[in-house]
């Protein structure tokens, strides 16, 4: 993952250069929102799924950067006063605290649209059909039937009673869909058959749920010095989460069960998917 972080940082730095244009502050806010650290989990999934199908590294890196643009846009907007109202992200001031709210909104907008520009470019893949599949898949995963829809449900969960099934759907949309795109991007780039594509999709959905349950647990017992953001916000807002519904121990056991279930989806790849299996187990053990 450290190697992936280094390569993705370099790709983002190349795709988002400094600008001396009058609107240069926008580019600085975009860079600040993207180059401020982070696990780069989604880019790692892109790179590893691409490796399974022999995809060129430069092509995979462009898709990895594009998904990180979308992820970082979502974090910038999530942190705004109208949403989670967070002052800290990755151990430093959030974008709207650093640059003010209007610039943060525009930086998020610009990152979202730029992601599709990157995917649609010939440099991402020589086959226009593959590029169209990537664009359509990311649009579904990021939009109203994916991450944005999940965020709407997340806002509703602060004021409404949600059963466990509704919380599961919320998190599958909010977190799982982008993780699913990341894990299947390599299969799309490599023109994989449906069996391999579906195996990665099943892995990603279980991984995404395990990731979110662990996030919920970290909001209860995490250390802000390690997580890089405030903790206890879900409880403060009265938000329904896996932990509030299941309790800490049951939620932790569920996360571990999902991680192992995610690994079983990858048996079709034999030992070639060992790093993805290790990732699933790391996700539920992390402290940040």
C-alpha positions as CSV (number, residue, x, y, z in Angstrom):
1,X,0.0,0.0,0.0
2,X,2.9,2.4,0.7
3,X,4.2,1.8,-2.8
4,X,0.8,2.4,-4.2
5,X,0.4,5.6,-2.2
6,X,3.7,6.9,-3.6
7,X,2.8,6.1,-7.2
8,X,-0.7,7.5,-6.9
9,X,0.6,10.7,-5.2
10,X,2.9,11.2,-8.2
11,X,0.1,10.6,-10.7
12,X,-2.2,13.1,-8.9
13,X,0.6,15.6,-8.7
14,X,1.1,15.3,-12.4
15,X,-2.6,15.5,-13.3
16,X,-3.2,18.4,-10.9
17,X,-0.3,20.8,-11.4
18,X,0.0,24.2,-9.8
19,X,-1.6,27.0,-11.8
20,X,-0.7,30.7,-12.2
21,X,-4.1,31.5,-13.7
22,X,-6.4,34.0,-12.0
23,X,-8.4,31.1,-10.6
24,X,-5.3,29.4,-9.3
25,X,-6.7,29.2,-5.7
26,X,-9.2,26.6,-7.0
27,X,-6.3,24.3,-8.2
28,X,-4.6,24.8,-4.8
29,X,-7.7,23.8,-3.0
30,X,-8.1,20.7,-5.3
31,X,-4.5,19.7,-4.6
32,X,-4.9,20.3,-0.8
33,X,-7.9,18.1,-0.8
34,X,-6.2,15.3,-2.7
35,X,-2.6,15.4,-1.6
36,X,-3.1,15.5,2.1
37,X,-2.4,11.9,2.9
38,X,-4.9,9.1,3.3
39,X,-4.9,5.3,3.0
40,X,-5.5,5.3,-0.8
41,X,-7.6,2.2,-0.3
42,X,-9.5,2.7,-3.5
43,X,-6.5,3.3,-5.7
44,X,-4.9,0.2,-4.2
45,X,-7.9,-1.9,-5.3
46,X,-7.6,-0.4,-8.8
47,X,-3.9,-1.3,-9.0
48,X,-4.3,-4.8,-7.6
49,X,-7.3,-5.7,-9.7
50,X,-5.5,-4.4,-12.7
51,X,-2.5,-6.5,-11.9
52,X,-4.7,-9.6,-12.0
53,X,-5.4,-9.0,-15.7
54,X,-2.0,-7.7,-16.9
55,X,-3.2,-4.1,-17.3
56,X,-0.5,-1.5,-18.1
57,X,0.5,0.3,-15.0
58,X,0.2,3.8,-16.4
59,X,-3.4,3.1,-17.5
60,X,-4.3,1.7,-14.1
61,X,-2.7,4.7,-12.4
62,X,-4.9,7.1,-14.3
63,X,-8.0,5.2,-13.1
64,X,-6.6,5.1,-9.6
65,X,-6.2,8.8,-9.6
66,X,-9.7,9.4,-11.1
67,X,-11.3,7.3,-8.3
68,X,-9.3,9.3,-5.7
69,X,-10.6,12.5,-7.2
70,X,-14.1,11.4,-6.7
71,X,-13.4,10.1,-3.2
72,X,-11.7,13.3,-2.2
73,X,-14.5,15.4,-3.6
74,X,-16.9,13.5,-1.4
75,X,-14.8,14.1,1.6
76,X,-14.5,17.9,0.9
77,X,-18.3,18.1,0.6
78,X,-19.0,15.8,3.6
79,X,-16.9,18.0,5.8
80,X,-18.9,21.2,5.0
81,X,-21.1,22.8,7.7
82,X,-24.2,21.8,5.9
83,X,-23.2,18.1,6.1
84,X,-20.9,16.8,8.8
85,X,-19.4,20.2,9.8
86,X,-15.9,18.8,10.4
87,X,-12.9,21.0,11.1
88,X,-10.3,18.2,10.8
89,X,-9.5,15.7,8.1
90,X,-6.4,13.5,7.9
91,X,-4.9,15.4,10.8
92,X,-5.1,18.9,9.4
93,X,-7.8,21.6,8.7
94,X,-10.6,20.6,6.3
95,X,-10.6,22.3,2.9
96,X,-13.4,24.7,3.8
97,X,-11.5,25.8,6.9
98,X,-8.3,26.3,4.9
99,X,-9.9,28.0,1.9
100,X,-13.5,29.0,3.0
101,X,-16.7,27.3,2.1
102,X,-17.4,28.5,-1.5
103,X,-13.9,27.5,-2.7
104,X,-14.3,24.1,-1.0
105,X,-17.6,23.5,-2.9
106,X,-16.0,24.5,-6.2
107,X,-12.9,22.3,-5.5
108,X,-15.2,19.3,-4.9
109,X,-17.2,20.1,-8.1
110,X,-14.0,20.4,-10.1
111,X,-12.5,17.1,-8.8
112,X,-15.7,15.2,-9.6
113,X,-15.9,16.5,-13.2
114,X,-12.2,16.1,-13.8
115,X,-12.3,12.4,-12.8
116,X,-14.5,11.8,-15.9
117,X,-12.3,13.8,-18.1
118,X,-9.4,11.6,-17.0
119,X,-11.3,8.4,-17.7
120,X,-12.5,9.5,-21.1
121,X,-9.0,10.4,-22.3
122,X,-7.3,8.1,-24.8
123,X,-4.3,7.8,-22.5
124,X,-6.5,5.8,-20.0
125,X,-7.2,3.0,-22.6
126,X,-6.9,2.7,-26.3
127,X,-10.4,1.1,-26.6
128,X,-13.2,3.7,-26.5
129,X,-15.7,1.0,-25.4
130,X,-13.6,0.3,-22.3
131,X,-13.4,4.0,-21.6
132,X,-17.2,4.3,-21.9
133,X,-17.7,1.3,-19.5
134,X,-15.4,3.0,-17.0
135,X,-17.2,6.3,-17.2
136,X,-20.7,4.7,-17.0
137,X,-19.6,2.5,-14.1
138,X,-18.1,5.3,-12.1
139,X,-21.2,7.5,-12.8
140,X,-23.5,4.9,-11.4
141,X,-21.3,4.2,-8.3
142,X,-20.9,7.9,-7.5
143,X,-24.4,9.2,-8.2
144,X,-27.9,9.1,-6.9
145,X,-28.0,5.2,-7.1
146,X,-24.6,5.0,-5.3
147,X,-22.5,7.3,-3.1
148,X,-24.7,10.4,-3.3
149,X,-27.9,8.4,-2.6
150,X,-26.2,6.8,0.4
151,X,-25.2,10.2,1.7
152,X,-28.8,11.3,1.5
153,X,-29.8,8.3,3.6
154,X,-27.0,9.1,6.0
155,X,-28.5,12.5,6.6
156,X,-31.9,11.0,7.1
157,X,-30.5,8.5,9.6
158,X,-29.8,11.4,12.0
159,X,-33.6,12.0,12.3
160,X,-35.3,8.8,11.5
161,X,-35.4,5.3,12.9
162,X,-33.4,2.9,10.6
163,X,-33.6,-0.9,10.8
164,X,-30.4,-2.9,10.3
165,X,-31.4,-3.7,6.7
166,X,-31.8,0.0,5.9
167,X,-28.4,0.8,7.5
168,X,-26.8,-2.0,5.4
169,X,-28.3,-0.5,2.2
170,X,-27.2,3.0,3.3
171,X,-23.6,1.9,3.7
172,X,-23.6,-0.2,0.6
173,X,-24.5,2.9,-1.4
174,X,-22.4,5.4,0.5
175,X,-19.2,3.4,0.8
176,X,-19.6,0.1,-1.0
177,X,-20.4,1.3,-4.5
178,X,-17.1,3.3,-4.9
179,X,-15.2,0.4,-3.5
180,X,-16.9,-1.9,-5.9
181,X,-15.9,0.3,-8.8
182,X,-12.3,0.4,-7.6
183,X,-12.1,-3.4,-7.3
184,X,-13.7,-4.1,-10.7
185,X,-11.9,-1.3,-12.6
186,X,-9.0,-3.7,-13.4
187,X,-11.4,-6.2,-14.8
188,X,-13.0,-3.6,-17.0
189,X,-9.5,-2.4,-18.2
190,X,-8.5,-6.0,-18.8
191,X,-11.8,-7.0,-20.6
192,X,-12.3,-9.8,-18.1
193,X,-15.0,-12.4,-18.3
194,X,-18.2,-12.1,-16.2
195,X,-17.1,-14.7,-13.7
196,X,-13.9,-12.8,-12.7
197,X,-15.8,-9.5,-12.7
198,X,-18.5,-10.8,-10.4
199,X,-16.0,-12.4,-8.0
200,X,-14.3,-9.0,-7.6
201,X,-17.7,-7.3,-7.2
202,X,-18.7,-9.8,-4.4
203,X,-15.4,-9.2,-2.7
204,X,-15.8,-5.5,-2.9
205,X,-19.3,-5.4,-1.4
206,X,-18.3,-7.5,1.6
207,X,-15.1,-5.5,2.0
208,X,-17.0,-2.2,1.8
209,X,-19.3,-3.2,4.6
210,X,-16.5,-4.5,6.8
211,X,-14.7,-1.2,6.2
212,X,-17.7,0.9,7.2
213,X,-18.4,-1.2,10.4
214,X,-14.8,-0.6,11.3
215,X,-15.2,3.1,10.7
216,X,-18.3,3.1,13.0
217,X,-16.2,1.3,15.7
218,X,-13.4,3.8,15.3
219,X,-15.9,6.6,15.9
220,X,-16.6,5.0,19.2
221,X,-13.2,4.0,20.5
222,X,-10.7,5.5,18.0
223,X,-8.0,8.0,18.9
224,X,-8.2,11.3,17.0
225,X,-4.4,11.3,16.9
226,X,-4.5,8.1,14.9
227,X,-7.7,8.6,12.9
228,X,-6.9,12.2,11.9
229,X,-10.4,13.3,12.5
230,X,-12.9,13.9,15.4
231,X,-14.5,10.9,17.0
232,X,-17.9,10.4,18.7
233,X,-19.7,12.4,16.0
234,X,-22.2,9.7,15.1
235,X,-23.3,9.3,18.7
236,X,-23.5,13.1,19.2
237,X,-25.9,13.4,16.2
238,X,-27.9,10.3,17.3
239,X,-27.1,8.7,14.0
240,X,-28.1,5.0,13.5
241,X,-25.0,2.9,12.8
242,X,-24.1,-0.8,12.9
243,X,-22.5,-0.2,16.3
244,X,-25.6,1.6,17.7
245,X,-27.8,-1.3,16.4
246,X,-25.6,-4.3,17.2
247,X,-23.3,-3.2,20.0
248,X,-19.6,-3.1,19.9
249,X,-18.7,-6.7,20.2
250,X,-21.3,-8.0,17.7
251,X,-20.4,-5.3,15.2
252,X,-16.7,-6.2,15.5
253,X,-17.5,-9.9,15.0
254,X,-19.6,-9.0,12.0
255,X,-16.8,-7.0,10.4
256,X,-14.4,-9.9,10.8
257,X,-16.9,-12.4,9.3
258,X,-17.4,-10.1,6.3
259,X,-13.7,-9.8,5.8
260,X,-13.3,-13.6,5.6
261,X,-16.4,-13.8,3.4
262,X,-14.8,-11.2,1.1
263,X,-11.6,-13.4,0.8
264,X,-13.6,-16.5,-0.3
265,X,-14.9,-14.6,-3.3
266,X,-11.3,-14.4,-4.5
267,X,-10.6,-18.2,-4.6
268,X,-11.1,-18.1,-8.3
269,X,-7.8,-16.2,-8.6
270,X,-5.8,-18.6,-6.4
271,X,-2.7,-17.1,-4.9
272,X,-2.6,-14.2,-7.3
273,X,-5.2,-12.4,-5.1
274,X,-3.3,-12.9,-1.8
275,X,-2.6,-9.2,-1.4
276,X,-6.4,-8.4,-1.8
277,X,-7.1,-11.0,0.9
278,X,-4.5,-9.5,3.2
279,X,-6.1,-6.1,2.6
280,X,-9.5,-7.4,3.7
281,X,-8.0,-8.6,7.0
282,X,-6.1,-5.4,7.5
283,X,-9.3,-3.3,7.0
284,X,-10.9,-4.7,10.1
285,X,-7.7,-4.4,12.2
286,X,-6.7,-0.8,11.3
287,X,-6.8,2.0,13.9
288,X,-7.1,4.8,11.4
